[in-house]
Amino acid sequence: MKKASVIANKNYHIASIDSRIYGSFLEHLGRAVYTGIYEPDHPTSDENGMRQDVIDLVRELDTPVCRYPGGNFVSAYNWEDGIGPKDKRPTRLDLAWHTLENNHVGIHEFANWCESVNTELMLAVNLGSRGLDAARNLLEYCNHPEGTAWSDLRIANGRKKPWDIKLWCLGNEMDGNWQIGHKTADEYGRLAANTARAMKLYDKTIELVVCGSCGSEMSTFPEWDVTVLEHTYDLVNYISLHSYFRNPEKHTGNFLALNHRVEEYIDTVAGVIAYVKEKKGSDHDVYISFDEWNVWYHSNEESNRFLDGSQGWVHAPSLLEDIYNFEDVLQVGCILNSFIRRSNIVKIACIAQLVNVIAPIMTEKAGKAWRQTIYYPLQLASKYGRGKALQLKTSSPSYNAKVGDNIPFLDIAGVDNEDGVITFFAINRNGKEKLDIDISLEGFKNPKIIGHTTIHNDDIEAVNTVNDPEKVIPIKGTGAKIESEKVYASFKPYSYHILRVETN
């Protein structure tokens, strides 16, 4: 049995947490949209063809923002294909994922779906095969009240009231040579700056996300980010980061240490932002939008067999449908903790994706929807992780991993919920021994434990399925107590915990 100690002081905060760090992402990829959120013939579908069973599960997540329509898909997407009568919309080849796109879901359907699930739409524009003109036209179509060609066309297509979309992505992963319309940092930086300038001439209050490096392993990182921000700094509000987490070697210790690399990635980009701000002598602030992240490796072999083109062109095939296990619960919990600990700079984060495609929610075509294992840490963080991030001082035994030495067995983040409750999110990364912890509550008066939730399974590879959807679920924890203004708890090997403490 090992021991770890934590100090939480009422007067030491990192930052106010932007609730959008618990956001999500949906791309026209595989079954994310078609038979994911949209299935007109499904028994639960509403008048818009959207699956009500999925709407209910998304509402339970309380996802504050959803990025759409891509992803790689957006870099060759003509948004005009997705408006007007469905029987007149063209079917296109989607070169990004080697599939057919019938465009039955477009801006109207998706924006209305966002309203039904109480989420903000984060809309991406195509800066791969298209550019400034298409972006400004889409902005006018979505947000202008009436009296212009594009706004009147929206009204003619059935939407009188503008959607007033405030959050826009300037393309996707433009540093990747797999991206349609891939550009150098200079090429993209100039295009993004001109597009941003035009969009803000219409509305200065919109928020814009410029593409940063799509991974810290890119050969151009971090020079790409420097160059792009030098072009766009005073015109944009966020720079995007992307990262996916894999464990093909089946080494849990190495896998669960990967958020150490994430925090280094975030810190490097924060340094780039500070450098460009100082170089420009700007008083404007730019933050990070970590708008693609998740575990992604379980389905690679199966998906690659399709993406080589040998299967031909198919509409909405099963692609990237990772089935998540209990180990992935721990990983997702660690990544969310990293975002809380970096809430001074990370203001938006989107788990990729929301339904079917590397997603917390799965569906059967014409059948049931269910929660994958990773649904729960995301849901619990979204529910209890609002407020101010606490600056914790942690002392924990550690281990050495592939990404670095001295990785603490205890991964913990604290949130002052500002309603008299503080919440701790904790993971025991030790697979062999229990971890006894004590948390000193400095400045918090009359503490009382009001909740202890845990997720644990003796089988690290346990999964939820349509026939056994509750194999891995949150349960009530036991044994946590308070003595002398300290929280005491014992965590099983490889376990996820939420401790909630009420104070005066």
TALIN-V30283 format. One record per residue. N is the residue number from 0. RES is the residue in three letters. PHI is phi in degrees with one decimal (* if undefined). OMEGA is omega in radians with two decimals (NA if undefined). NEAR is the number of other ideal C-beta (glycine too) atoms within 8 Angstrom. Layout:
N_RES_PHI_OMEGA_NEAR, N_RES_PHI_OMEGA_NEAR
This chain:
0_MET_*_-3.13_7, 1_LYS_-112.7_-3.09_10, 2_LYS_-127.8_3.08_9, 3_ALA_-136.6_-3.14_15, 4_SER_-125.2_-3.12_11, 5_VAL_-134.0_3.00_16, 6_ILE_-116.5_3.05_10, 7_ALA_-119.0_-3.12_14, 8_ASN_-111.0_-3.06_9, 9_LYS_-57.9_-3.04_9, 10_ASN_-95.0_-3.08_5, 11_TYR_-115.4_3.12_6, 12_HIS_-115.8_3.04_10, 13_ILE_-86.8_-3.11_11, 14_ALA_-176.3_2.94_8, 15_SER_-72.1_-3.11_8, 16_ILE_-83.7_3.01_13, 17_ASP_-77.0_-3.07_9, 18_SER_-59.9_-3.10_8, 19_ARG_-70.2_3.03_11, 20_ILE_-70.2_3.10_16, 21_TYR_-103.1_-3.09_14, 22_GLY_-82.4_-3.07_17, 23_SER_-141.4_-2.97_15, 24_PHE_-154.3_3.02_15, 25_LEU_-135.4_-3.13_15, 26_GLU_-121.6_2.99_16, 27_HIS_-74.8_-3.03_12, 28_LEU_-150.7_3.11_16, 29_GLY_54.9_-3.12_13, 30_ARG_-105.1_3.14_16, 31_ALA_-63.3_-3.12_16, 32_VAL_-94.8_-3.07_12, 33_TYR_-84.5_-2.98_11, 34_THR_72.6_2.97_10, 35_GLY_-94.7_3.07_18, 36_ILE_-93.3_-3.01_13, 37_TYR_-119.6_3.10_14, 38_GLU_-158.9_-3.01_13, 39_PRO_-55.6_-3.11_6, 40_ASP_-90.2_-3.12_5, 41_HIS_-72.4_-3.12_10, 42_PRO_-56.5_-3.10_4, 43_THR_-98.6_-2.99_7, 44_SER_-65.2_3.14_11, 45_ASP_-88.1_-3.07_9, 46_GLU_-65.5_3.12_3, 47_ASN_-98.2_3.14_8, 48_GLY_84.2_-3.11_10, 49_MET_-90.8_-3.11_13, 50_ARG_-69.8_-3.14_14, 51_GLN_-69.6_3.12_9, 52_ASP_-63.6_3.10_11, 53_VAL_-73.6_3.08_14, 54_ILE_-54.3_-3.13_14, 55_ASP_-62.2_-3.14_8, 56_LEU_-68.9_3.11_12, 57_VAL_-68.2_3.09_14, 58_ARG_-61.1_3.11_9, 59_GLU_-64.0_3.08_7, 60_LEU_-71.2_-3.06_13, 61_ASP_52.2_-3.11_10, 62_THR_-78.5_-2.98_13, 63_PRO_-75.7_-3.07_10, 64_VAL_-150.6_3.10_14, 65_CYS_-136.8_-3.13_16, 66_ARG_-82.0_-3.02_13, 67_TYR_-162.6_0.03_12, 68_PRO_-100.4_3.11_11, 69_GLY_179.5_0.25_14, 70_GLY_74.5_-3.12_15, 71_ASN_-54.9_-3.11_14, 72_PHE_-57.1_-3.00_15, 73_VAL_-67.8_-3.02_16, 74_SER_-75.6_2.99_18, 75_ALA_-137.4_-3.02_12, 76_TYR_-92.2_3.00_11, 77_ASN_-99.0_-3.03_8, 78_TRP_-62.6_-3.13_13, 79_GLU_-66.4_3.10_5, 80_ASP_-65.9_-3.04_12, 81_GLY_-102.4_3.08_11, 82_ILE_-125.7_-3.14_13, 83_GLY_86.2_-3.12_6, 84_PRO_-56.6_-3.06_5, 85_LYS_-62.8_-3.10_7, 86_ASP_-72.9_3.10_4, 87_LYS_-108.4_3.14_5, 88_ARG_-78.1_-3.08_14, 89_PRO_-77.6_2.94_5, 90_THR_-92.5_-3.08_8, 91_ARG_-121.0_2.95_9, 92_LEU_-81.9_3.01_6, 93_ASP_-95.0_-3.06_12, 94_LEU_-72.1_-3.09_6, 95_ALA_-63.8_-3.06_12, 96_TRP_-120.9_3.07_10, 97_HIS_53.4_3.14_9, 98_THR_-135.9_3.04_13, 99_LEU_-98.0_3.10_10, 100_GLU_-120.3_-3.11_12, 101_ASN_-92.3_3.04_7, 102_ASN_62.7_3.08_12, 103_HIS_-69.9_2.97_10, 104_VAL_-110.5_3.09_11, 105_GLY_-134.3_-3.03_12, 106_ILE_-62.4_3.13_12, 107_HIS_-62.4_-3.08_11, 108_GLU_-63.7_-3.06_14, 109_PHE_-74.3_3.13_13, 110_ALA_-63.1_3.09_13, 111_ASN_-67.1_3.08_10, 112_TRP_-63.3_3.11_13, 113_CYS_-58.0_3.09_11, 114_GLU_-63.0_-3.09_7, 115_SER_-70.8_-3.14_10, 116_VAL_-105.6_3.07_11, 117_ASN_60.9_3.09_6, 118_THR_-125.3_3.09_12, 119_GLU_-84.5_3.12_10, 120_LEU_-84.4_3.05_13, 121_MET_-107.1_-2.91_16, 122_LEU_-101.0_3.14_12, 123_ALA_-96.2_3.08_14, 124_VAL_-108.3_-3.09_15, 125_ASN_-83.0_3.01_17, 126_LEU_-112.6_3.06_15, 127_GLY_-95.3_3.13_14, 128_SER_-87.7_-3.12_7, 129_ARG_-128.2_-3.07_11, 130_GLY_-176.3_-2.97_9, 131_LEU_-56.2_-3.02_9, 132_ASP_-63.3_3.14_7, 133_ALA_-63.4_-3.13_12, 134_ALA_-67.2_-3.12_17, 135_ARG_-68.7_3.10_12, 136_ASN_-68.2_3.10_9, 137_LEU_-64.2_3.10_12, 138_LEU_-59.5_3.12_14, 139_GLU_-65.1_3.13_12, 140_TYR_-61.4_-3.06_14, 141_CYS_-79.1_-2.87_14, 142_ASN_-116.2_-3.07_11, 143_HIS_-81.7_-3.04_12, 144_PRO_-61.4_-3.10_5, 145_GLU_-176.4_3.01_8, 146_GLY_93.7_3.05_6, 147_THR_-127.0_-3.07_8, 148_ALA_-58.0_-3.07_5, 149_TRP_-75.2_3.13_10, 150_SER_-67.3_3.11_14, 151_ASP_-68.5_3.07_10, 152_LEU_-67.8_3.07_10, 153_ARG_-59.2_3.14_12, 154_ILE_-62.3_3.12_10, 155_ALA_-62.2_3.13_6, 156_ASN_-87.2_2.95_9, 157_GLY_108.1_-3.12_5, 158_ARG_-121.2_3.13_11, 159_LYS_-72.2_-3.06_4, 160_LYS_-79.8_3.07_4, 161_PRO_-62.6_3.08_10, 162_TRP_-78.1_3.12_9, 163_ASP_54.2_3.14_6, 164_ILE_-72.5_-3.02_12, 165_LYS_-106.0_-3.01_8, 166_LEU_-119.8_-3.00_13, 167_TRP_-131.3_3.08_16, 168_CYS_-101.4_-3.13_17, 169_LEU_-90.6_3.14_15, 170_GLY_85.9_-3.07_15, 171_ASN_-149.5_2.97_13, 172_GLU_43.8_-3.05_12, 173_MET_-71.5_3.06_14, 174_ASP_-83.0_-3.09_13, 175_GLY_-85.6_-3.13_9, 176_ASN_-71.9_3.03_4, 177_TRP_-83.0_-3.03_6, 178_GLN_-80.9_3.06_13, 179_ILE_-63.9_-3.07_10, 180_GLY_81.7_3.11_12, 181_HIS_-48.9_-3.08_10, 182_LYS_-132.6_2.96_8, 183_THR_-72.8_3.13_5, 184_ALA_-61.0_3.11_12, 185_ASP_-66.6_-3.14_8, 186_GLU_-60.5_-3.12_8, 187_TYR_-68.3_-3.12_15, 188_GLY_-57.9_3.13_14, 189_ARG_-68.0_3.12_9, 190_LEU_-64.2_3.14_12, 191_ALA_-63.5_3.13_17, 192_ALA_-64.7_3.14_11, 193_ASN_-66.5_3.10_9, 194_THR_-66.7_3.12_15, 195_ALA_-60.7_-3.13_14, 196_ARG_-60.9_3.14_9, 197_ALA_-65.5_-3.11_11, 198_MET_-65.8_-3.13_14, 199_LYS_-78.4_2.97_11, 200_LEU_-67.0_3.05_5, 201_TYR_-78.4_-3.06_11, 202_ASP_-150.9_-3.12_8, 203_LYS_-69.4_-3.04_4, 204_THR_-88.4_3.10_4, 205_ILE_-69.2_3.10_13, 206_GLU_-107.8_-3.05_8, 207_LEU_-120.7_3.11_14, 208_VAL_-113.0_3.11_17, 209_VAL_-96.8_-3.11_14, 210_CYS_-73.6_2.90_16, 211_GLY_-94.0_3.09_12, 212_SER_-63.1_-3.10_13, 213_CYS_-86.3_3.06_12, 214_GLY_175.2_-3.12_8, 215_SER_-71.0_3.13_10, 216_GLU_-86.1_3.13_4, 217_MET_-64.5_-3.10_11, 218_SER_-65.8_-3.13_3, 219_THR_-92.3_-3.14_8, 220_PHE_-81.6_0.03_12, 221_PRO_-100.1_-3.11_9, 222_GLU_-58.7_3.11_8, 223_TRP_-54.7_-3.07_13, 224_ASP_-64.0_3.11_13, 225_VAL_-61.3_-3.09_11, 226_THR_-62.7_-3.12_11, 227_VAL_-62.6_3.14_16, 228_LEU_-69.3_3.07_15, 229_GLU_-62.0_3.09_11, 230_HIS_-77.7_-2.86_11, 231_THR_-118.3_-2.85_14, 232_TYR_-48.3_-3.04_13, 233_ASP_-80.1_-3.09_6, 234_LEU_-105.6_-3.04_9, 235_VAL_-118.8_-3.10_13, 236_ASN_-113.1_-3.08_7, 237_TYR_-144.0_2.95_14, 238_ILE_-118.7_-3.01_17, 239_SER_-89.3_2.99_15, 240_LEU_-128.7_3.08_14, 241_HIS_-132.4_3.07_12, 242_SER_-160.9_3.08_11, 243_TYR_-122.4_-2.97_11, 244_PHE_-122.3_-3.00_13, 245_ARG_-130.1_3.07_8, 246_ASN_-141.9_-3.11_12, 247_PRO_-66.8_3.14_5, 248_GLU_-81.7_-3.12_5, 249_LYS_58.7_3.10_5, 250_HIS_-114.4_-3.00_8, 251_THR_-62.6_-3.13_11, 252_GLY_-60.1_3.09_11, 253_ASN_-63.7_-3.12_12, 254_PHE_-61.1_-3.06_12, 255_LEU_-76.1_3.06_14, 256_ALA_-91.5_-3.00_14, 257_LEU_-66.2_3.11_12, 258_ASN_-69.6_2.98_13, 259_HIS_-60.5_3.11_11, 260_ARG_-68.3_3.11_11, 261_VAL_-58.5_-3.11_12, 262_GLU_-67.9_3.04_11, 263_GLU_-65.3_3.10_9, 264_TYR_-59.8_3.13_11, 265_ILE_-61.4_-3.10_15, 266_ASP_-64.3_3.12_9, 267_THR_-64.6_3.14_11, 268_VAL_-68.4_3.04_16, 269_ALA_-59.6_3.08_11, 270_GLY_-66.1_3.08_8, 271_VAL_-61.2_3.13_12, 272_ILE_-58.5_-3.13_14, 273_ALA_-62.9_3.14_8, 274_TYR_-63.2_-3.10_9, 275_VAL_-67.9_3.09_14, 276_LYS_-59.0_-3.14_12, 277_GLU_-67.6_-3.12_7, 278_LYS_-61.4_-3.13_7, 279_LYS_-86.5_-3.06_9, 280_GLY_60.7_-3.04_4, 281_SER_-91.7_3.00_8, 282_ASP_-103.3_3.14_2, 283_HIS_-87.5_3.12_7, 284_ASP_-107.5_3.02_4, 285_VAL_-118.3_-3.12_12, 286_TYR_-119.7_-3.10_12, 287_ILE_-103.4_2.95_17, 288_SER_-112.8_-3.14_15, 289_PHE_-88.0_-2.84_16, 290_ASP_-93.4_2.84_15, 291_GLU_-147.3_3.04_13, 292_TRP_-160.5_3.00_13, 293_ASN_172.3_2.89_12, 294_VAL_-74.0_3.14_15, 295_TRP_-153.7_3.00_13, 296_TYR_-166.6_-3.04_11, 297_HIS_-60.5_-3.01_8, 298_SER_-102.4_-2.99_13, 299_ASN_-58.7_-3.06_8, 300_GLU_-62.6_-3.13_6, 301_GLU_-65.0_-3.10_8, 302_SER_-68.9_-3.13_11, 303_ASN_-63.5_3.10_8, 304_ARG_-64.5_3.10_9, 305_PHE_-82.8_-3.00_11, 306_LEU_-71.9_3.07_9, 307_ASP_-75.6_3.06_6, 308_GLY_92.3_-3.06_6, 309_SER_-70.0_-3.13_6, 310_GLN_-86.7_-3.10_7, 311_GLY_80.0_-3.09_5, 312_TRP_-103.4_-3.04_6, 313_VAL_-127.7_3.08_8, 314_HIS_-87.3_3.03_9, 315_ALA_50.7_3.05_9, 316_PRO_-76.4_3.05_10, 317_SER_-76.2_-3.12_6, 318_LEU_-135.5_3.01_14, 319_LEU_54.7_-3.10_10, 320_GLU_-93.6_3.09_14, 321_ASP_-61.8_2.99_11, 322_ILE_-101.0_-2.98_10, 323_TYR_-87.7_-3.11_13, 324_ASN_-114.1_-3.12_12, 325_PHE_-66.1_3.09_16, 326_GLU_-55.2_-3.12_13, 327_ASP_-68.9_3.02_11, 328_VAL_-57.9_-3.12_16, 329_LEU_-63.7_3.14_14, 330_GLN_-65.3_3.13_14, 331_VAL_-61.3_3.08_14, 332_GLY_-61.2_3.12_14, 333_CYS_-64.6_-3.12_14, 334_ILE_-65.1_3.11_12, 335_LEU_-61.6_3.07_16, 336_ASN_-61.2_3.10_14, 337_SER_-62.0_3.13_13, 338_PHE_-65.4_3.09_12, 339_ILE_-63.4_-3.13_16, 340_ARG_-68.0_3.11_10, 341_ARG_-111.0_-3.07_14, 342_SER_-69.9_3.03_15, 343_ASN_-70.6_-3.10_7, 344_ILE_-123.4_3.12_11, 345_VAL_-90.8_-3.08_15, 346_LYS_-112.3_3.10_11, 347_ILE_-138.0_3.00_18, 348_ALA_-148.4_-3.07_13, 349_CYS_-128.2_3.03_16, 350_ILE_-66.7_-3.10_14, 351_ALA_-115.4_-0.08_15, 352_GLN_-117.6_-2.99_15, 353_LEU_-96.3_-3.07_15, 354_VAL_-133.5_3.01_15, 355_ASN_67.7_-3.10_14, 356_VAL_-90.7_-3.04_15, 357_ILE_32.6_-2.85_11, 358_ALA_-136.9_3.05_13, 359_PRO_-75.4_-3.14_11, 360_ILE_-117.3_3.09_16, 361_MET_-121.1_3.09_12, 362_THR_-134.5_2.86_17, 363_GLU_-96.0_2.99_8, 364_LYS_-62.8_-3.12_7, 365_ALA_64.5_-3.08_7, 366_GLY_-129.7_-2.98_6, 367_LYS_-87.2_2.93_7, 368_ALA_-116.4_3.13_10, 369_TRP_-148.7_-3.10_11, 370_ARG_-93.1_2.98_10, 371_GLN_-74.0_-3.10_13, 372_THR_-58.3_-3.05_15, 373_ILE_-75.0_3.07_14, 374_TYR_-57.1_-2.93_11, 375_TYR_-73.3_3.08_13, 376_PRO_-62.4_3.09_12, 377_LEU_-67.7_3.13_14, 378_GLN_-62.6_-3.09_11, 379_LEU_-69.1_3.09_13, 380_ALA_-66.6_3.12_13, 381_SER_-63.7_-3.10_14, 382_LYS_-75.0_-2.99_7, 383_TYR_-110.5_-3.04_12, 384_GLY_-98.8_3.12_16, 385_ARG_-101.7_3.13_8, 386_GLY_134.6_3.13_12, 387_LYS_-113.0_3.09_11, 388_ALA_-73.9_3.13_17, 389_LEU_-85.5_3.05_14, 390_GLN_-85.1_-3.09_8, 391_LEU_-89.8_2.98_10, 392_LYS_-108.3_-2.99_6, 393_THR_-120.8_3.01_11, 394_SER_-123.4_-3.05_6, 395_SER_-142.7_2.94_10, 396_PRO_-60.3_-2.99_9, 397_SER_-139.0_3.10_9, 398_TYR_-144.4_3.11_10, 399_ASN_-99.1_-3.11_7, 400_ALA_-130.9_-3.10_11, 401_LYS_-62.2_-3.09_5, 402_VAL_-85.0_-3.14_9, 403_GLY_164.6_3.13_9, 404_ASP_-92.8_3.04_6, 405_ASN_58.7_3.04_7, 406_ILE_-81.2_-3.08_14, 407_PRO_-66.3_3.06_11, 408_PHE_-63.3_3.11_13, 409_LEU_-92.1_2.98_15, 410_ASP_-106.1_-3.01_12, 411_ILE_-142.0_3.01_13, 412_ALA_-134.0_-3.14_16, 413_GLY_-124.8_-3.13_13, 414_VAL_-131.4_2.97_17, 415_ASP_-84.4_-3.06_11, 416_ASN_-71.7_3.04_11, 417_GLU_63.6_3.04_5, 418_ASP_-127.4_-3.09_5, 419_GLY_86.4_-3.13_6, 420_VAL_-125.5_2.97_10, 421_ILE_-117.1_-3.07_14, 422_THR_-125.7_3.08_14, 423_PHE_-115.4_3.05_17, 424_PHE_-107.2_-3.00_18, 425_ALA_-137.5_3.08_14, 426_ILE_-128.5_2.97_15, 427_ASN_-92.4_-3.12_14, 428_ARG_-87.4_3.11_16, 429_ASN_-89.1_-3.10_13, 430_GLY_-89.3_-3.05_8, 431_LYS_-112.1_-3.01_4, 432_GLU_-130.8_2.97_7, 433_LYS_-66.1_3.09_11, 434_LEU_-124.1_3.06_16, 435_ASP_-85.5_-3.14_12, 436_ILE_-124.8_2.93_16, 437_ASP_-131.4_-3.12_11, 438_ILE_-120.9_3.08_12, 439_SER_-81.5_-3.10_10, 440_LEU_-105.7_-3.07_14, 441_GLU_-89.3_3.12_9, 442_GLY_89.2_3.09_7, 443_PHE_-93.8_-3.02_11, 444_LYS_-94.8_3.05_6, 445_ASN_50.6_-3.10_5, 446_PRO_-68.5_3.11_12, 447_LYS_-146.0_3.12_8, 448_ILE_-72.8_3.13_13, 449_ILE_-113.3_3.12_7, 450_GLY_-169.4_3.01_7, 451_HIS_-139.9_3.13_14, 452_THR_-115.6_3.13_11, 453_THR_-135.0_2.98_14, 454_ILE_-126.9_-3.11_14, 455_HIS_-154.2_2.99_10, 456_ASN_-150.1_-3.14_9, 457_ASP_-64.4_3.11_3, 458_ASP_-97.8_-3.10_6, 459_ILE_-62.5_-3.11_10, 460_GLU_-102.1_3.11_7, 461_ALA_-63.7_-3.10_10, 462_VAL_-129.2_2.97_12, 463_ASN_-97.0_3.12_13, 464_THR_-131.4_3.13_9, 465_VAL_-60.9_-3.14_8, 466_ASN_-91.9_3.12_4, 467_ASP_-141.2_-2.97_6, 468_PRO_-79.5_-3.08_9, 469_GLU_-124.1_3.09_6, 470_LYS_-66.4_3.13_11, 471_VAL_-124.8_-3.11_13, 472_ILE_-142.0_3.05_8, 473_PRO_-68.7_3.05_7, 474_ILE_-133.5_3.12_8, 475_LYS_-72.8_3.10_6, 476_GLY_-81.2_-3.12_11, 477_THR_-132.6_2.95_5, 478_GLY_92.9_3.13_7, 479_ALA_-69.9_-3.12_10, 480_LYS_-150.7_3.08_8, 481_ILE_-122.0_3.04_10, 482_GLU_-139.5_3.07_5, 483_SER_52.2_3.08_3, 484_GLU_64.3_3.07_8, 485_LYS_-124.3_3.01_10, 486_VAL_-92.0_3.06_15, 487_TYR_-119.7_3.10_11, 488_ALA_-153.4_3.08_13, 489_SER_-125.0_-3.07_10, 490_PHE_-106.3_3.07_13, 491_LYS_-62.2_3.02_9, 492_PRO_-56.0_-3.13_10, 493_TYR_43.4_-3.14_13, 494_SER_-145.6_-3.13_12, 495_TYR_-114.1_-3.06_12, 496_HIS_-141.1_2.92_15, 497_ILE_-126.4_3.06_14, 498_LEU_-113.3_3.13_15, 499_ARG_-117.0_-3.04_13, 500_VAL_-124.5_3.07_16, 501_GLU_-88.7_3.14_9, 502_THR_-136.1_3.03_12, 503_ASN_-102.8_NA_4
